[in-house]
Amino acid sequence: MQNVEKFHPEINKVYLMERHSLFHIISGTGSIQVDFKNYFDWQEKAIFLEKGQYIKFLSDNFRVRKIEFSDQGKLHASEFRVLFKHLVSLGYIDLPECTECSSFLSERLSANTATDIMTVASKQWYWQNPFNANKEEYQVIFDIKEVIDKEYANRLSGNDLMNQINDRGYNVQALFKNKVGLSLTGLIQSKRLNESQKEVAFTEKTIQEVSYDLGFKDDAYFNRFFKKSTGQSPKQFRENFDFEHRDQFSQDLLELLQKYHTQERSLEFYADKMNLSIKALSVKVRHKMNTSLGQLIRFELVNTAKSMLWEGQSVTSISRKLGFEEPNHFSRFFKHYSQSTPTEFKQKKTTFHHLYQSS
């Protein structure tokens, strides 16, 4: 293990991974962004990021613990790659369901005592079994991911991929579609898009250079592929992502949401505060934050509700303070966005919350 660091990340700053890392978010509200996808359900998870990925914190009150791993050879072992080689979303461990993981990430964590966290985490990942596969099926799936990560820029097709994989008796196309929910071609395209976005956002290469480096036949085709996938041209995407300068738009909007979300839910209110039309604000939020304003408002409400539940407030009291007409309306809303009722959430979190209260 290379380094253990606890810090308050800057809002909207890109943290590029120079080494394979684990992020434990101790506290905070709002969303995070990893490789151009926003996540609102980061609570109580150990998040594993591969070298070359990035994370952004879309709020200014996060407190995180970051662990950088230095033993790269061990990290590429087949039993550990499940944590880092993400297929469709984040690689993570649910901490409330893993007592050993939680103890590793307690205040006593150090480079010496946490050496084996990889072993514990990988066991937990297989126990969580996110794709309902057995271990042999997972090895085939991640063998495929290894090839895609190495060959995606070489105009790799689904058939080419199958020819490079020893399928050990499996129908690779069917296995991947049934377990991961993507076709092989879909995963290749997803990888090419993600790497295209990184090249456009984080480098000063011309669009023609990016197109060539990623194996597209010409920059016109690349532009069409990119705009169809993101809704923006490469040039627009580069300007809106604003890697170096980090304009105030996201921070200003998030501060407004944190201040007013319990009283105001209309798009018109926030558009007026930001001196934009509703349409202009909606487009800007989508392009700069990769989500919708309505979704941002809803998840601010959910996060506030969770904090109130942890404080011991009643469902009736929370419902009233958050502007719901009836407690049952609030309960349905909460369950839809957190996958548990307020009562279930409160019961499930109590023990875990006490464990990290002093972190």
C-alpha positions in Angstrom: 0.0 0.0 0.0 1.4 3.4 -1.0 -0.5 6.0 0.8 -3.5 6.6 3.2 -4.9 10.2 3.1 -8.0 11.8 4.6 -9.1 15.1 3.1 -11.9 17.5 2.1 -11.9 17.5 -1.8 -12.5 20.7 -3.7 -15.8 21.0 -5.4 -15.9 20.1 -9.1 -12.2 19.4 -9.2 -11.0 16.4 -11.4 -9.0 14.0 -9.3 -7.2 11.8 -11.8 -6.0 8.4 -10.5 -2.2 8.0 -10.8 -2.5 4.6 -9.0 -5.2 2.1 -8.3 -7.1 3.6 -5.4 -9.9 3.0 -2.9 -12.2 5.9 -1.9 -14.2 5.7 1.4 -16.5 8.7 1.6 -16.9 9.4 5.3 -19.5 12.2 5.0 -21.0 14.7 2.6 -24.1 15.5 0.6 -24.8 15.6 -3.1 -23.4 13.5 -6.0 -20.0 12.3 -7.2 -18.9 11.8 -10.8 -16.7 9.0 -12.0 -15.7 8.8 -15.7 -18.5 11.2 -16.8 -21.3 9.3 -14.9 -23.0 10.8 -11.9 -23.7 8.7 -8.8 -26.0 9.6 -5.9 -25.8 6.3 -4.0 -22.2 6.4 -2.9 -23.1 6.3 0.8 -21.5 3.5 2.9 -19.5 2.1 0.0 -15.8 1.5 -0.6 -15.3 2.6 -4.2 -12.4 1.1 -6.2 -10.9 3.2 -9.0 -8.3 2.0 -11.6 -5.3 4.0 -12.7 -6.5 6.5 -15.4 -10.0 6.9 -14.0 -11.2 10.2 -12.4 -13.5 11.2 -9.6 -15.2 14.6 -9.0 -17.2 15.7 -6.0 -20.2 17.9 -6.9 -20.5 19.5 -3.4 -18.1 21.3 -1.1 -18.8 19.4 2.1 -17.4 15.9 1.4 -14.9 14.2 3.6 -13.1 11.3 2.2 -10.4 8.7 2.9 -8.3 7.7 -0.1 -6.0 4.7 -0.2 -3.5 4.3 -3.0 -2.2 0.8 -3.7 1.4 0.4 -4.9 1.6 -3.3 -5.6 0.4 -3.1 -9.2 1.3 -6.7 -9.9 -1.1 -7.9 -7.2 -3.8 -5.6 -8.4 -3.8 -7.2 -11.9 -4.3 -10.7 -10.5 -7.5 -12.3 -11.7 -9.1 -12.5 -8.3 -8.7 -8.7 -7.7 -9.5 -7.3 -11.1 -13.2 -7.6 -10.4 -12.8 -4.6 -8.1 -11.2 -2.3 -10.6 -12.3 -3.3 -14.1 -15.7 -1.8 -14.1 -18.2 -3.2 -16.5 -21.3 -0.9 -16.4 -20.8 1.2 -13.3 -18.7 1.6 -10.2 -16.8 -1.2 -8.6 -17.7 -1.0 -4.9 -18.2 -2.9 -1.7 -21.3 -2.4 0.5 -19.7 -1.7 3.9 -22.7 -2.4 6.2 -22.7 -6.0 4.8 -18.9 -6.5 5.3 -17.8 -6.3 8.9 -14.1 -7.0 8.0 -14.2 -4.2 5.4 -15.6 -1.8 7.9 -12.9 -2.6 10.4 -10.2 -2.0 7.8 -11.6 1.4 7.1 -12.0 2.4 10.7 -9.9 5.2 12.3 -7.2 2.7 13.0 -6.5 2.1 9.4 -2.8 2.2 8.5 -0.6 0.9 5.7 0.5 -2.0 7.8 -2.9 -3.2 9.1 -4.7 -2.7 5.8 -2.4 -4.8 3.5 -5.0 -7.5 3.1 -8.0 -5.3 2.4 -7.9 -6.4 -1.3 -8.4 -10.0 -0.3 -11.3 -9.1 2.0 -12.9 -6.8 -0.5 -12.7 -9.3 -3.4 -14.4 -12.0 -1.3 -17.1 -9.5 -0.4 -17.5 -8.6 -4.1 -18.1 -12.2 -5.1 -20.5 -12.6 -2.2 -22.5 -9.5 -3.4 -22.4 -11.2 -6.8 -23.7 -8.1 -8.8 -24.2 -10.0 -12.0 -25.5 -13.3 -10.6 -22.7 -15.3 -12.1 -20.4 -18.0 -10.8 -16.6 -17.6 -10.4 -15.8 -19.3 -13.7 -18.3 -17.2 -15.6 -16.7 -14.1 -14.0 -13.3 -15.1 -15.2 -14.6 -15.4 -18.8 -16.3 -12.0 -18.5 -13.2 -10.2 -17.1 -11.0 -12.0 -19.7 -13.2 -10.3 -22.3 -12.8 -6.9 -20.5 -9.0 -7.3 -20.5 -9.0 -7.7 -24.3 -11.3 -4.8 -24.8 -9.2 -2.5 -22.6 -6.1 -3.4 -24.7 -7.5 -3.6 -28.2 -10.5 -1.1 -28.3 -8.6 1.3 -30.5 -7.8 -1.3 -33.1 -11.3 -1.4 -34.7 -12.1 -4.5 -32.6 -15.4 -6.2 -33.5 -17.5 -8.6 -31.5 -16.4 -11.5 -33.7 -12.7 -10.4 -33.4 -13.2 -10.4 -29.6 -14.7 -13.9 -29.6 -11.8 -15.2 -31.7 -9.3 -14.0 -29.0 -11.1 -15.5 -26.1 -10.9 -19.1 -25.0 -14.5 -19.5 -24.1 -14.1 -22.7 -22.2 -17.3 -24.1 -23.5 -19.3 -20.9 -23.0 -21.3 -19.0 -25.7 -19.5 -15.7 -25.0 -22.0 -13.4 -26.6 -24.9 -15.0 -24.7 -23.0 -15.1 -21.4 -22.1 -11.4 -21.6 -25.6 -10.3 -22.7 -27.3 -12.4 -20.0 -25.0 -11.5 -17.1 -23.9 -7.9 -17.9 -26.8 -6.7 -20.0 -24.6 -5.5 -22.8 -23.6 -7.0 -26.1 -19.9 -7.3 -26.8 -20.2 -4.6 -29.4 -22.0 -2.4 -26.9 -19.1 -2.8 -24.4 -16.5 -2.0 -27.0 -18.4 1.1 -28.0 -18.8 2.1 -24.4 -15.0 1.8 -23.9 -14.3 3.8 -27.0 -16.7 6.5 -26.0 -15.2 6.8 -22.5 -11.7 7.0 -23.7 -12.8 9.5 -26.4 -14.3 11.7 -23.7 -11.1 11.6 -21.6 -9.0 12.5 -24.7 -11.3 15.4 -25.6 -11.7 16.7 -22.0 -8.2 16.2 -20.6 -5.8 16.7 -23.5 -5.0 19.5 -25.9 -5.0 17.1 -28.9 -6.9 18.2 -32.0 -10.2 16.4 -32.7 -8.5 14.9 -35.7 -5.6 13.5 -33.5 -8.1 12.1 -31.0 -10.0 10.4 -33.8 -6.9 8.9 -35.3 -5.5 7.7 -32.0 -8.7 5.9 -31.1 -9.0 4.1 -34.4 -11.8 5.9 -36.1 -11.7 5.9 -39.9 -12.0 9.7 -40.1 -12.7 12.7 -37.9 -16.1 13.3 -39.5 -17.2 9.8 -38.5 -15.8 10.4 -35.0 -17.7 13.7 -34.7 -21.0 11.9 -35.6 -20.3 9.0 -33.2 -19.4 11.5 -30.3 -22.4 13.8 -30.8 -24.8 10.8 -31.1 -23.5 9.4 -27.9 -23.2 12.6 -25.8 -25.5 15.1 -27.4 -22.6 17.4 -28.0 -19.8 17.8 -30.5 -16.3 17.1 -29.2 -15.6 20.9 -29.3 -18.7 21.6 -27.2 -17.9 18.8 -24.8 -14.4 20.1 -24.2 -15.7 23.7 -23.6 -18.5 22.5 -21.2 -16.4 20.1 -19.2 -14.0 22.9 -18.4 -11.2 20.7 -17.0 -8.7 23.5 -16.2 -10.7 26.5 -15.2 -13.7 25.0 -13.3 -16.2 27.8 -13.8 -18.6 28.8 -11.0 -21.8 27.5 -12.7 -21.9 24.1 -11.0 -20.9 25.5 -7.6 -23.4 28.3 -7.8 -26.2 26.0 -8.7 -25.4 23.4 -6.0 -25.2 26.2 -3.4 -28.7 27.3 -4.4 -30.0 23.7 -4.2 -28.6 23.2 -0.8 -30.1 26.5 0.4 -33.6 26.2 -1.1 -34.4 22.6 -2.0 -36.6 22.0 1.1 -38.9 25.0 0.0 -38.5 25.3 -3.7 -38.7 22.6 -6.3 -39.8 24.5 -9.4 -37.3 24.8 -12.3 -38.5 28.4 -12.8 -37.3 29.4 -9.4 -33.7 28.2 -10.0 -33.7 29.5 -13.6 -34.6 32.9 -12.2 -31.8 32.8 -9.6 -29.3 31.8 -12.2 -30.5 34.5 -14.7 -31.3 31.9 -17.3 -34.4 30.6 -19.1 -35.7 27.2 -17.9 -34.6 25.7 -21.2 -31.1 27.3 -21.1 -30.6 26.2 -17.5 -31.7 22.6 -18.3 -29.4 22.3 -21.3 -26.5 23.8 -19.3 -27.0 21.4 -16.4 -27.2 18.4 -18.7 -24.0 19.4 -20.6 -21.9 20.5 -17.6 -23.2 18.1 -14.9 -24.4 15.1 -16.9 -27.8 15.0 -15.2 -31.1 16.9 -15.0 -32.0 19.7 -12.6 -35.0 17.8 -11.4 -32.8 14.9 -10.5 -30.5 17.1 -8.6 -33.4 18.6 -6.6 -34.8 15.1 -5.8 -31.5 13.7 -4.5 -30.9 16.8 -2.4 -34.2 16.0 -0.8 -33.3 12.3 -0.3 -29.9 13.2 1.3 -31.6 15.7 3.6 -34.2 13.1 4.6 -31.4 10.6 5.4 -29.7 13.1 7.7 -33.0 13.8 9.5 -33.7 10.1 9.9 -30.2 9.6 11.4 -30.9 12.4 13.8 -34.0 10.5 15.0 -36.7 12.8 13.5 -40.0 11.1 12.8 -41.4 10.4 9.4 -44.3 12.8 10.0 -41.9 15.6 11.0 -39.6 15.1 8.1 -42.5 14.9 5.7 -43.8 18.3 6.9 -40.4 20.0 6.9 -39.7 18.8 3.3 -43.0 20.0 2.0 -44.8 16.7 1.3 -48.6 16.8 1.7 -48.8 13.5 3.5 -46.2 11.2 5.4 -47.1 8.3 3.0 -46.3 10.5 0.0 -42.8 11.1 1.5 -42.4 7.4 2.3 -43.2 6.4 -1.3 -40.8 9.1 -2.6 -38.0 8.0 -0.2 -38.4 4.3 -1.1 -38.3 5.0 -4.8 -34.9 6.8 -4.6 -33.2 4.8 -1.8 -34.7 1.3 -2.3 -35.8 1.1 1.4 -38.6 2.7 3.5 -37.6 5.4 6.0 -38.1 2.9 8.8 -36.0 0.2 7.1 -33.3 2.8 6.3 -33.2 4.0 9.9 -32.9 0.4 11.3 -30.3 -0.7 8.8 -28.0 2.3 9.3 -28.0 2.8 13.0 -25.2 0.4 13.9 -23.1 1.4 10.9 -23.6 5.1 11.6 -22.3 4.7 15.2 -19.3 2.8 13.9 -18.1 5.8 11.8 -19.4 8.6 14.0 -15.9 9.4 15.2 -14.2 9.1 11.8 
